[in-house]
Amino acid sequence: MATVVAAVAAFWWRSGLANATRFASVLHQCSSSFVTGRLDSENDHFSVPPASFCLRAHRCSGARRTARSPPSPPAGSAQPFRLPLPGPVYVEKPLASNYDDCARVNRVSEQTGVPCFVAYYRRYLPYFKKVKDIIRQNKIGDVANVQVRFSCPPRDLDYSSAATLPWRLQPDIAGGGYFYDLAPHQLDLLQDLFGVITEAEGMCANRAGLYSAEDSVSACFRFESGLPGSGSWCFVGHKSAEEDVIEVIGTKGKLCFSVFHYTPIELVTSDGTENITVPNPPYVQLPLIKAVIEDLQGIGACSCTSVSATPVNWVMDRILGKF
């Protein structure tokens, strides 16, 4: 009999049915058969009815995937922390709403032997693998500095009353404002490219007064190699200032790429400027889900573990002045 595994026994997804359904479709790409789930509106979770689907030679029987919004108790809650089911867990990023809870997740995962993966899927996308290849091939020389710049106008929901604000703007639930929702992808990519950030400081402000969370953040940080970096995030800027770029400055050139819009990668050297278009798969989480499944099958190793995701929360908490 094939080994019984729970490929992804719990799926905490912060944005509800649309993404949970998309996740089901992604799993379908990786399995020979999949039973479509449904949304239980009363319990606000997405579940797959007891069934079986094959993952190559392995069988996942009676697996359930849970999409909760929000996924974790508020910081400082006395609620006991536990991984929700005995099978492997796949958690939406960031891993938790603060660094301390990340440590708790890691401790529970280690004590119970339950693997915990985090949805930093951009590490596995062809677009960002191309960025890594360019840097490793020394096309811009030695990296001397890294800059993150992000700006966007307020969303319509940002003008809601305090009672109806989206949970992403409720720091006691989300850990912060939009910074805690969007910056994790940028900071995780940077640490995947250049190593762990060991120093970080920041200044944050609420300039527009639309909600209580920070809407503008500036930060400086240093990687374990000594490489310095900086970042600027504004979530209430004018449309004319809209920007999504990470700029890597080297001794022989520079490299610019986006994190959310996947604009062509710009490589500038003494030979000129090259714009590189790298298409991503239709389901952006497909490469990561495939890596998770192969890890559980014992035929690969997925790098997006809860331990590898924890430094992102440490950096964000330092930037926001939590400690």
N, C-alpha and C positions, 0 to 999 in steps of 0.2 A: 504493500500500500504506500502510495506517495506520502511524503511528510506533510502533515497538516500545519499550515502557517496562517496567521492573520496578516495579510499583506499590509493593510492599513486599518487597524482596528478602531481608531478614532480619528476623526478629521475635524478639528476645530476651525471653522472658517468664519471670518469676521463679517462677511458681506452677504450672507444669506443664500437663498435658493439658486440664484443665477450662477454663482461660482461653484456651489455644491454640484449643480447639474453639469457644469463644465468639467468638474473633477471626475464625475462619473464617466463622461465621454472620454477623458484622457485615459482612465483606467481601461476603458474598452479597447483603446489602441494597444495596450500592453497585455491583454488577456484574450484567450480564444473565445470566451463568452462572458457576458456580464448582464446581471439583472438590474434593470433600471429602478432607481429608488424613487421615493416620493417625499413630499414635505408634509410633516405632521404639524399643522398650524397651531394646534393646541399646546404642544410641547416645544414648538419652534426648533425642531431638529430634522435634519435630512437623514433618512435611514435606508439601508438596503435590506429588504426582507430576507429571512433565512433562505439561503440558496447556495449553490456552489459555482465557482468559476475557476477555470484552470489558469495557472501561471507557469507555462512550460510544463515541467514534470511535477510541479507542486500543486496542492489543492488548498484553496481557502474556503472553509465551510462555515456558513452561518455568520459571516463577517458583518459588522455594522459600522457605518461611518456617521459621525455626529458633526453637524455644523451648528455651532452655537454663536450667538452674537449678544453680548461679548463673551469671550472664551474663558475668562478667569476672574476670580473675585477681586474686589478693590484692594489696593495696597494696604497692608496693615490689618486685613481681615483675619478674624480668628478661625475662619473656616478651614478645616484640615485640607491639605493639598494632597491630591492623589491622581495618578494616571487613571483615566476613566474606565478602561477595559484591560483585560490581561494581555491583549495582543499589542504589537508594535503601534506606536503613535506618530501621527503626522500633524504637526502644528503649524498654523499660519504664523507668519512673522509679524512683529518681533516675537521671540519666544515667550515673553511675559511683559507685564507693564512696569517692571523694575528689575534691576540687577539681582537683588536678593531672592526674588522669586525664581529667577533663572537658576540660581545655585540650588534652590529647593528642588526644582525639576530634575536637575542633574543628579542630585543625591538620591531622589526616589527612583530614578531610572537605574542608577548603579545598584541600589539595594535590592530592587525587585528583578533586575535583569531584563526589564522591558525596554527595548530600543526606542529612542525618541528622535524623530527627524523633523527638521524645520524647513518651511517652504521658501528658502532662498534660491529659487529656481534660476535666477539670472546667472549664477555660477556656471550652469550647464548649457546656457544658450550659445549657439554658434557666434552670435554677434560679439559677446564678451570673451569668448574663447579666442576670437580673432584679435581683440585688443590685447589679451595676454600674450599671444604669439608675437605681435609686433614689438612689445616691450622686451620679451625674452630674446628676440632676435637682434636686440641692441640697435634697432633702426633709428632710435632717437638718442642713442648714447646712454650715458649714465643718468638715471633719473635724479633731478635736483630738487623738484618741488611739485606738489600736487594741489590743485584747487578745485573745489566743488562750488558751482553757482546754480541756484535754483530760485525761480520766481514765477508766481502765477497770480491771477486775479482771484478775489473771493468767489466762492461758489454760491449759488442761490440759497442753499440750505444754511449758509453761514449767517444769514440775516434772520434766522428763526429766533423765536423767543427762547429764553433759557430752558423752559420746560420741554421744548421740542427740538433742541439742538441734537445733531447726530452724535452718537456715542464717541466718535473719533475726536470730538472737541470737548469731551468730559475727562479731564486729567485723572480723576479718581478711578476711572474705568480704563482709559486708554494709556495712561502713563504720561500723557502730554497732549499737545494738539496735533496738527497735521505733521509736525516735525517727527513725532514718534511713530507716525504711520508711513511716511515716505522716506525719511532719511535712512532707515534701516537698510534698504536695498543699496543705497549709495555707499554707506559705510561698510557693509558686508563685502561689496565688490572690491573696495579699496583694500580691505584687509586680506582678501583672497589674492589680490595682485601683489601687495607689498608687505604682508605680514601684519602681526598684531599691533594695534595702536596702544602704546604704553603711557602716553601723557595726553591729556585733553582738558581744555578749558573753554568756556563759552560765555557769551552774554546774550540774554534773551529779553524780549520786550513784547508788550501788547500795544501796537501802534494804532490800530483801527478801532479797538473797543467793541468789536462785534461779539466777542465771547471772552471767557475768562482765561483761556489757555494762551500761551505765547503765539504770536503770529509772525515774528521776525527773530531770526537767530543768526549770530555770527560765532565762529569757533576757530580755534587753532589746535593742532594736534601734532604728535610726533610718533612715528612708527618705531618698532624695535630696532630697525637698522639705523636709526638716526634721521631718516628722511622726514622733513617737515611738510605739513600740509595745512590747508585752511578751508573753511566752508562758509557759505552765506545762503540763508534760506529766507525767503519772504513769501508769505501766503496771502498777502493783501496788496500786492503790487499792481500797477496799471498794466493793461494788456501790452502796451508798448515795451514794457520791461520783461515780458515773459521769456524765461530762459531755463534750459535743462542741459547742463554741460558739466563734464569733468575734464579738466585740462591737465595733462601730464607734461611737465617741462623737463626736457633733457639737455644734455650737453651738445647734442648733434641735431636737435629738432624738437618738435612738440607733437603731441597726440591729443585730439579732442574727440569726445564721444558723448552721447546722451544715455541716460539710464531709462527713461520712460517713453521716449518718442522714437528711439532707434534710428535717428537720423544718420546719414552716411558718416562713417568714421573718417576723420580728417587727419592725415599724416603730412606734416610740414617739415621738410629737410632742405638742405642746400641744393638738392636736385629739383625742388619745386613742391607743389602741393598735390596730394593724391587723395581723392575721395573714394572710399571703399564702402560699397553696399553689401551687407550681409543679411540675407533673409532668415527669418526665424520660422520654426514650425508653426502650423496653424494653432496648435495648443501649446502655449509657451511653457507649461509645466511638464509636458511630455518627457523631455530628456531627464528631468529630475525624478519623476515617478518611475521611469524605467530603471534608473540607478537605485532607487529605494527597493524596488522589487528584486533586482539582481542581488542586492546586498542581502535581502532576506532569504534568497535562494542559495546564498553562499558562493555565488559565481562572480561577485564584484564587491566593491566597497564604495558606499555613498559618503561623501564628505560633509553633507549638510546635517550633521548631528546636533543635538542640543548643546553639547560642549562647545562645538565650533561656532555656534550662534551666540553664545553668552557674551563674548567681548563686545558685540555691537551694543548690547544694553548697557554695559559698563561705560562705554564711550558716550552714549546719549545721556546717561544719568550724570556724568561728569560735566557735559556741556550745559545741561539744564540746571546744574548746581544742586543736585539732590544730595550730594556728599562731597 
